[in-house]
């Protein structure tokens, strides 16, 4: 059975990639993931703020008007910018699967040049995790989009290795932004970034934080947009967020995903769940007489034959009409 897939132009043994998580933040974790069958791993992110703060510490004359003062010191992050490069080198030495580094930023700037050092350390690709959360209500949406594209262009200028972008779903026209990312030199998109939202402690009157694992409901929006974008652009598409089992992976690949990125599923069920997912995908393919991933990938995309309206407005109208029929004619 041929499960070979391609993402960012990288040849992979299967479509199961492990997304950025604590599991890919140690050499032992990466080795265990490779042994379990992960096709590639995305490393935890290095953040714009820590790169800039390290530069400020080394060059006190730099003035950023306090923009970074509230962010943690370098010692509080998993990696420093130097140890991140060392980690990439060691990961490449000890693992044979592709290692995709991650840069997390929100504004264009010289920090983007760090991508060149990541390339020189041996990373097989870079994922840009862009977090352009607007805090200024006077900032127009088109300027946010231009800043995001400028980050991509700056990084693309620095590197030759594959470049992916993990995008959020809040653009006015996701398809148009995808097209512009392609024009800026991106090789693939991960859909979608799920921002960690704060909560409120009502007894202690504090903002509290915590990691919430994904659920199957989290991937429905990605499924819709992947089905729309598949074969409209020359981009590899990764589904991320709420890929909790083999059934979810199959649905997303039917929509047109090149790969699926799993994280919550293996944090919840253990690394040993990777071969379980792979086995169940193979069994499903055997039942439906498929011999390779390419036999069926994208077959339920919009260009693969599924009606565009089935993914968007028609489905909404039909659901409401069905609910009204059941209200009027209860069993």
C-alpha positions, 0 to 999 in steps of 0.5 A: 500500500502506497501512503507516500505524500508530499508537503512543501515539496518534501517527499514523505513516507505517509501523510501524518506529520506531527505539528509543533508541540512538546513532543517535538521539543526534545531529541528523545521525543523526535526519535520516538515520533520517528520510530512510531512512524511520523513522516515529519515533525514541526519544531516548537516555535522561536518567537519574534519577541525573544529574538528581539529581546536577545538583541536588546540585551546585547545592544542596550542602545536599541530602542523599541519603545517598550513594545517587548517589555512585557514578554518573558525573558529569554531564560523562560522560553524552551530555547534561546535563538542559539540553542534552537540552532543547536537543537536543529543540528542535533535533530538532523544528526539523530533523525532521518525524517524531515525537520521543519523549524517554526518562526512565530512573528507578528510584524515585519522586521530584521528578525526575519533574517534569522531564517537564514541561520535556521537554513544553515543549521540544516532544517528541511523547511520553515513554517511561519506561524504568523500571529497578526492579532490586531490590537489597534481598532484604527488599523485597516485590514488591508494593512494587516494583510500587507504586513503579513505578506511582507514577513513572508517576502522578507523570509523568502528572500533569506532562504532557499529551503521550502517555506510554509505558512500557518495561517488564520481563518480571519481574512476577508477572503482566505482564497485571495490571501492564499493566492498572494502567499503563493505569489510571495514564494510560499510552498504550502499552507497549514490551515488553520492556526488556532489561537489560544484564547484566555479565560477569566478567573471569576473568584480571583479576578484574574486572566488565566491561561491554559492549553485546550486540546483540539477536538474534531469540530476544530477541523471543519473550517479547514476541511471547507477551505482545503476543498475550495483551494485544492488544485486552484493553486500550486500549493501543498495544503496541510490540515491542522487542528482537531485531527483526532483519528484516522477518520478525520485524516481521511476526510481531510485528504478526500477534501484535498489535504496533502498531509494532516498535522496531528498534535492533540490526538497523540498528546491525549492518546500517546505516540503509539497512536500514530501507527494506529492511525496509519493502519486504519487509513490503510484498512480504509483504502483496502476496503475501497480498493485504493492502492495509493493516496493519490488515487483518492486525494481531493476526490471530494474537493470542489474541483473534484466534483463536489458542489461548492455550495455543499461546503458553504451556503447551501449546507447552511440553508438545508440544515435550517430547513431540516431543523424547521421540518423536524420542529413542525413534524416531530416523531 
